[in-house]
Each structure stands twice: as structure tokens, then as C-alpha cells.
Amino acid sequence: MPDYCFFQKDKQIIVLERTDVNNASQLLEQGFEKQFEEVSAMNEESALTRFADIRKNNQIDRSNFLAGAGTMPLIGVLRAAATALFQKK
């Protein structure tokens, strides 16, 4: 299976085989940015689908992290309040 890399400019994403150096340099000259992700796939369509899945999972992970980061201070405050109430009695 060939390895594919991705280039993005605004919302446009282009898939290239990793060995296609000529087209990659042309895309960079046109203002595309090479993305960090690289995948192995049967064809370009499968590679693009996998890339979308990776991005979706990263967004879900980021959302879950932010949700946890927001609730942890609240849990700490509630725990401190409960501790203070029980220590007074």
C-alpha cells in the first residue's frame, strides 16, 4: 500500500503519494501547507477518508479534554466546600 500525505489551503485538501516530490513542491509554491498526518491506503479516496477520520477523532479528543478541564476546578471547589462543612461539625 502506498503512503499518502496531505496538503491544505483554506478548506481545500489535496492528497499526494509521499514519493510525488514534484507535485508537492508545486503545491507548496501555491501556498498549500503540508499536514502532519500521513497514512497508508489503497487509493487516494481511502487516504482522504482516513485523514477525515483522524481529524474528527482529534476534534473529539480536544472537546473531551476541554470539557474535563472545565469541570475539574468545579469538582475541586465542591470538594473543598464539603470538606469545610464536615470539619466544622
N, C-alpha and C positions, 0 to 999 in steps of 0.2 A: 504494500500500500504506500502510495506517495505521501509525503508530508506537505502540508499546506500552511501558508502564512497569510495574514490579513492586513489590508491597508484601508484606512478610513479617512474620509474627508467629509466633515459635517455628518450627514446621516448615510452617506454613500459608502458601502463596504465592497472591496474588491478582493477576490480570492486568487492567489497565485501559488503555483508549486514553489517550494522553497528553493529549488535549483534554477528558477527563472530569474536570473540576476538582471538581465537587460530590461525586462518589463518592470521589475522592482525599482530600478534606478529611474526609469521614466516616471513612475508614479510619485516617487519622492520629489522629483523636479516639479511636478504638477501640484505639489502641496499636500499630498497624502502623507499620513503618518502611519508607520509600521506599528502594528499592535503587538503586544507582548505574547499573546496566545498563538500557539502553533498546534495543529492536530494532524493525525494520520487518518485518512479516509479513502474510500474507494473512488470518489469523484469530487468535483468542486461543490456540487449541491449538498452532498453529505457533509462536507467540511463546513459549509456555511451553516447548516443546521446544527452541527455540533458547537460551532462558535456561538450561535444564538443561545444554545442551552447553557454554555459556560457563563455567558454574560447574565443570563436570567438567574442562575444559581448564585453568582456573585452579588447580584442586587438583593436577592432574598437573604443571603448571609449578612449583608450590610444592614438591611432593615431589622433583622432579628437582633443584631448586635446593638443597634441604636435603641431598640425597644428595651433590651436588658439594661443598657447603660442609663436609661431614663428611670427605670423602676428601682434599681439598686439603691440610689440615695434615699428614695422614699421608704424603702424597707428599713434602711438604717435609722432613719428618723423615727419611724414607728417602733422599732426595737428599743431605741433609747428612751422613748416616752414610756413604753411598757415597763422597762427596767426601772425607771424613776418612780413609777406608780407603785410597783411591788416593793421597792426598797423602803418607801416611806411607811408602810404598814407594819 
